[in-house]
Amino acid sequence: MNGPSHTHKERQSLIWRLHMDMPLLFGLCLLMGFGLMVLYSAGGESESLIYRQVTRLGMGCAIMFVIAQFPPRFYAKWAPALYGFGIVLLLAVLIMGDEGKGAQRWLVFGGFRFQPSEIMKLAVPMMVAWYFSERVLPCRKRELFVAFLIVMCPTLLILKQPDLGTSLLIAASGIFVIYLSGVSWKLIAGFGVTGIIYAPVHWFFVMREYQRERVRVFLDPERDPLGSGYHIIQSKIAIGSGGTSGKGWLKGTQSQLEFLPERSTDFIFAVLGEEFGLVGVAVLLSIYLIVIARGIYIGTQAQETFSRLLAGAIILTFFIYLFVNIGMVTGLLPVVGLPLPLVSYGGTSMVTLLAGFGMLMSIYTHRKLVST
Amino acid sequence: MLGRKVTLKNQFKEIALYQNRMVVSFIIIFLMMILLLVWVANLQIFHYERYRTESDNNRIRVVPVAPTRGLIYDRNGVILAENRSVYSLEVVPEKVNDLTETVNQLQKLLTIDNDDVERFWQDFRRTRERFKKIPLKSKLTEKQVALFAVERHKFPGVSIEARLVRYYPYGEILVHALGYVGRINDRELQSIDQENYKATRHIGKVGLEKFYESILHGTIGSQTVVTDVQGRVVDDSISKKPPVAGTDLHLELDLELQKTAFKALEGKRGSVVAVDPKTGGVLALVSTPGYDPNLFVTGISSKDYKALLNPDRPLFNRALRGQYSPGSTIKPHLAWLALQNNIVTPSYSIVDKGVYFLPTDDEQKFRDWKKGGHGDSISYRRAIIQSCDTYFYEVAFKMGIDLIAKGMMQFGFGQDTKIDMGEEVPGLMPTREWKKGARGVHWFPGDTVNTGIGQGYWLSTPLQLANASAAIANDGERYNLRLVSAIGIGETKKLIEPQLAEEQVDIGDGLHWQRVQDAMKDVNHNLIIGTAKSAFGDAKYKSAGKTGTVQLVALGEDRDKEKENLAERHRDNALYIGYAPFENPTIAVSVVVENAGGGGSNAAPIARKVIDQYLLKSNKDSR
């Protein structure tokens, strides 16, 4: 850190020298703590489950810490390489990937499996941000087209696995960069209209039957009360029966008697809703809002195009993450398999999320401070 | 470092644009957060009641508890039908991922019959209630229970349940008296009170079990429990409403007598019915061959069932539904009727040359069973003792069919005995009207003559024969037959009064009863001419009886010779009716043995064994 020597309280603090952002860290810790509490109940008071989750969170925080140490310029430099590497891996998955739950998502590397799509969650916004960083913004139509290509390539590859949730997130992360780069509202509106026209085409020619069924069941869960509709029905019952103040920690009947499926992973929000009620939900949303607000603030403070666009995309994607999950669990959106960020039990995506926050911290703490 | 373009980039414009976008984003995010919160509040506040109820419905279940079926006792308090705990393998289809696969695996593991599997699928298709346990295999052996216990983790949704199931300790001996229970089928499902049978799997199918179903079944109870998603009961202390057990039945039946009768008939096709003449209570009711009712309780295999469909017809309740020509067994009744109506006087006698001609028609011959006849001066008395056909040909002709039919109906022929078993057949007491209606032909005098020896169109059931025998023992007073004498147990035990039959004999002159009874006594005890003397001659008690030998195919002149060459199924039916002790009758019996030959030598000995058992062993104390 060779920035100009400005005497600011922040500079002296240990936390600053460690390239951590205190408010963001605080928000994340609140979130993880609350999440662990809910998970303890959802997992049937299993200590080993909590232990594994803490280990994973610890690993994620370590990665966040390491990532925060490198300046944004470093990531900009490596963005194309990472992106290219990711594309290669995605192709590899399609060719020789391991099947899990009927979809090819995993690559096996010397005994451990991972999802290359996770890399793309960061690589795509990085790549688009890098692409825009050397261009005049708002960009021209040809550049916009290239940007779209950058986004669509991995999106389609992941959609083919098929993994609707992740491809949606990745597309969103890339599109957010484009949006933040200042594409005119007219164009955005144009895309919106195109999307509406395209939707039926997509329904009939692109979507897989199981995806269509998800949508149908989403619109009418009673269609399949024992199958995929069962999740939504049980989850709404859990949340609704929680009432204002909830049934109490460890006392949710839907979750404790196991009527709620996937209660420690994708549907953990329903456990929270049942046991902590509307109050708990408000608390959780508030914590999320703190994190997001801080992320947005960091974005606005970024000094280079690349960091600015990247920071904005990361935090907006984070919101999409939680919105889609909560929307799905509460029956507002169709069931797309996405975990509740930093609360759901589960591995890879959490690490990626924390890596993203590491980048936010890197962006914030590597600024060249201008005296006022 | 960034080259030429840097100079073209307008940083301030870019930042302004960016910040504008970020502010818009934040506003949208904030609004969407509010949307989520409102949406959740909508679920948690405005739809709270509904979801709260649904979550309670999920976990709180009212489990129906089946009542215990009433027991059946004999007259001495011996249990004839009980409930035994049986292990059965049961499946909750909703909890099984791949039902077909699971059933296949279980079938392999426990070697379950295809019949059971088929029945399971039937039940499965029929069950409308969710999360109901459907039995796959009843009556698991200990080995099967152990085998499953080891592998049970592989079969979520499958469990072993202990259930009370009907058991008939005396099997085939009592099957035609008690009937049996079996799994409730579609048709029964339509007619029963479904609420009350929610937890019940079995229902009376046949006989007593069916007739007294409403008494035996009891009233369903319930238990409110908290279950998890697997249906496992987490808390059963919420509330309870115990079921009311079914009411016990106390029968008139004497198990030891029944056993004796069954043993005496074993290997033959036939029936023994013993009744108490003073009440109409059925002391024994046997039809052979029998079958094991326990096979039907949990579902009979098609192999076992096919085996029961043999020509001996074990499923057929001969006592209740067998319709036989009564033959000579009704001669005492006809004699009484003739005497009572002054058709003949007690001293009236005939000369029997072995053949009878109608006064109006000397073409048609009616032969006596005894070639050459019974000789001179055959009065009613000798006609009964020796079973003279010629006498009764003439007397019947003199009485005419109208009188005979009316009189015999009063003895219960052609009518239900009202026995509490259901599915009784009334036999047939032929009349002019009947013949005209059923056959479209007039009644001929020859028909009357045949009726005089209990042949022709006349059909009777073993129950009717026993009841008609009891009527003579009782000087004409006749009761409806019944198996059950009391219901309930302990203080609530309720005795059921015997009921006189609706049609009663015009009792008239007591002397005629005595005449007929004396003649019947000689059937058993006249050591020279009594047709049942070889069976009853040496009995320690006095008794009365009448034999019957019913020809099933028409024979020519040389009938004795022809009989030897007859196919087994065409041989004569052996019949016997009687009662004892002579002075104060306590038991009246009927015996029918199909295709056995003469009644005196084939049916009477069976009656003797039965009466001996009742008078000398079973009822010794009360004698």
Interface residues (C-beta under 8 A of the other chain):
Chain A: S133 E134 R135 V136 L137 P138 Y179 L180 G182 L226 Q234 K236 I237 A238 I239 G240 S241 G242 G243 T244 T253 Q254 L257 E258 F259 G273 E274 G277 L278 V281 A282 L285 Y288 L289 I292 A293 I296 G299 T300 T305 R308 L309 G312 L316 F319 F323 I326 G327 T330 G331 L332
Chain B: L2 G3 K5 L8 K9 N10 E14 I15 L17 Y18 Q19 R21 M22 S25 F26 I29 F30 M32 M33 L36 L37 W39 V40 A41 L43 Q44 I45 H47 Y48 R50 Y51 R52 E54 S55 D56 N58 R59 E94 V226 T227 D228 V229 Q230 V234
